């Protein structure tokens, strides 16, 4: 089962996504006005049961960012061995993971354009798997970490590269331009460890493979991410963790290969799907 937030005829809904279209579920659960509320209430299994046997209600619609009202999105940076080497600073694998926040306003949905701002044209792509927390926890043990995941989705963690260098230690302003990244197309409920442990992530730009790696090669695996983050903050249902991108982002080419209007970026992971976005200049 797949769940998404979508818009049609000027109204926003959430529901189950099938090959034939969307099955609206938001009308059935007024106590959960958004998909975020359903996740926060541990309601994905209830949504799955409600969708069984129901007909498609919307054949034509536009995807929104999956949880457009998610209050907390944390991203893990430089989390593949080759990514660390890309910085060419001679540093060894760090002892602790790098983290930074992103805000929901910085993301758009599947099929919608990433927006390149007029102030700077170094818009870059980063294909990643994102996890959505489904169970509250503090100081979660590594061996228990997967018990706290509700669902998986995909992320293009779009970045304005020049703006991550505007301060000495801070990347936040380069990571939060409106609609510079994407999350979606949908949530896939997390059922077993192989969904992450065997996941292969591929990023294509205009059909050309730019990133291709396995999550099991991450320096800080998802279990460790959950354990570490929950040490200093209580993870809550609906929190999103963007887990890290492989080598091959546009900034690391010589010369850099930044995104431009007309480009199409695809992030693909078997068992989750394909997140596809074009690129447009801000109007």
N, C-alpha and C positions, 0 to 999 in steps of 0.2 A: 504494500500500500504506500502511496505517495501523497503528501499533503502540501498545499501551497496557498499563498495569499494571491488573489488576482482581482482584476478590475474589468468590468464590462458595463457598457451604457452608463458610465459615470458613477457606478457604485462599486464598492470594494467588498469582497467576500473571501471566505476561505473554504476549502473543501478538499476532497480526494480527487487526484488527477489520474485519468485513465487515457488510453490511446484514443478514445473517441471524444474526450472532453473532460469537463469538470463536473463533479457531483457536489453541489452546494451543501455544506454542513453547518455553516454559521447560523442559518435561520433556525436550525433545530436546537441550538444550544445558546439561548440568549444570555445564560449565565457566563458564557465565554464569548465576549464580543469580538475577540481577535484570536488568531492562531497562537499568539504568545500566551494568552490567558488559558487556552486549552493545554498547552505544554506545561505551564506553571501549575496547573491542577492535575498533572499526570494523566491527561485525558486522551492520549493518542490511541490507546487500545479501545477506548469507548468510541472514538471517531471511526476507527477501523470497523467496529461492529455495526455502527450506524450506516456506514457506506455500503455494506454488503447488500447486494440485490437491488440497490436504488438506481434509477435511471440517471443518465447524464442530464444535467440542467443547463449547462452552458457549453456550447460547442465552439464559440468564438470568444476569446478573452485575452487580456494582457497580463503577464506575470508581474507581480510586485516583489520587492525585496521580501524574503520569506517571513521575517518577523520585524516589520517596519517600526514597531514600538519597543524593540528590545533595548533595555536600558544599559546593558553591560556587554561589551564586545572586547575581548582581549586577544591580541595577536602575538604569536611566538616568532621571533626574528632569527635569521641565520641559523637554521636548524638542520641543515644537511651538511655532511662533511665537505663536499665540493663547494657549497656556498661559503663556508668559512674560508676556504682557500681562495675564492674569488676576490677577497679583499686585499690579498697580496701584501699583508702586513706582517707575515711570519708568525702570527699568533697560533698557539695550539688551541685545541678544542676547549672552550670555556668551561669553568666548573658549574656555572649556573646559566639558565636560559635567559635570553633577552625578551622583554615584554613591553608592549605599548598598547594604548587604548585606541579603538576606533569607535566612531559613533554611527548610528543607523543612517543618518542623513548622508553619509559618505558612500552609501551603496544604492544600487538600483536593482531591478529584477532581470531575469533571463529574457533575452530577446530585445531588451532596451539598450540604447547606446550608452557607452561610457563617455563622459563629458570631459573634453580637453579645454582648460580655461585659457583666456587670453593672456593672463599674466605670465604663463610659462608653458612650454610645449614639451616638457620631458615626462609625458605620461607613459608609465611603464606597466607591464602586466606581471602578476605573480599568481600562478595556479596553486590552490591549496584545498585541502579537506578541512571542513569546519565541523565541530561537534557542538551539539546543543545539550546542555545539562538538563536532566530530568528529575534529579533527586538531590535535595539539600545536603551539604556536607562541609565539615571543617576538619582539617588535618586528616584527610582521607589517605588511607594506606594505598601504596602502589597496587597491591594485589586486589584491592576492592574498587579500584578506580572505574573500571568498566561498568560497574553496577550503577554508576551515577550518570550514565549517558542515556538520553532519551532518543536522539536521532542524529543523523549525519546529513550534511549538505555540502555544496561546493562553493568555493570563493575565488573570485578574481580580485586579489588584494591590490587594486590599482593604486599607483603611487606617483606623485609629482616629485621626481628625484631631486631636482635642484632645491626644493623646499625642505627636504630632510636635512639639508646642510645649513639651515638658517640659524642654528644655535649649536652650541658645543656638544651637548649630550642629548638633544631632543629631536625626535623624528615626528612628533605628533602633527605638526602643521603640514608636513608633506604627505601624511597618510589620511587626511580627513577632508579633502576637497569634495564638495557636493557631487554625488553621483559619479565619482571617479573609479569606484569598484562595483562589484556585483556579488550578491549572495543568492543561491538558488540552484536549479529551478524550484526545488521542492525539498521537503524533509522526508528522509527514508528512515523509518524506525530502526533503532539499533537492536539487533537480535543476537548476534554472536561475534566472537572476537575476530574471526577471519575477515569480517567486513573492513576492519582496520589493519590487522596484521598482514594480510595478503594484498592490500590495496596498492595498485599501480596508478600513478597520476601522470597524465599527459597534457601538455599545453601546446596548442597550435595557433599560429598567427597566419591567416590567409592560407591555411592548409599545411603550412610548414611546421614540423615538430620543433619546438624550441625548448621544452622541458619534458623529461621522461625519467621517472624514478619511482622507487617503492618506499612506502611509509616506514617499513621496517628498518630502513637505513637512517632514519632520523637520529640525530645526536641525543635528542630528548624525546623519547617516544610519548605517545598520548597518555599512557598510564602515568608517566612521570610528570607530565604537564599538569594533569589534574591534581596529583599529590602535592606538587610544589605550589601551585597557585592557591590551593585550599589551605596551605599553611598560613598565609597572611590574610586571606579573605574567605568568608563563608560563600561557597558556591551555591547559587540558587537556581531552581528550575527556570529555564528560559535564558540563562547566561550562555553566551556563545564564545567558544575558543577556536580561533583560527590557527591551525597547528604548525604551519611553516611551509616554505616553498623550496623546490629543488633549484639547482643551478640552471642557468639559461635565460634569466631575465634580460630584457633589452639593454639595460645599463651596462651589462658585463661584456658586450661585444665591443670590438674596436674597428670602426667607430660604433658608438651606441646605436641601437635600433629601436627608437622610441615609437610609440603608437601614433598614428596620424588618421585624420578623417578618411573613412572608407575601409579601414582595416577591420577584420573580423577575428575575434579571439575566442577559442574554444578550450574549455577545461573539461577533461573527461576522466572518470573513474568508473570501472566496471562495478555494477551493483548499486551505483548512485545515479549516474546519468551523465549528461553533457550540459554544461553552462555555456551559453553562446551569447556574445555581445558584439555589436559593432562599435564604431568610434565616431563621434561628432564633435565639432567645435561648439563651445557655448554660444548661444544666441543672445 
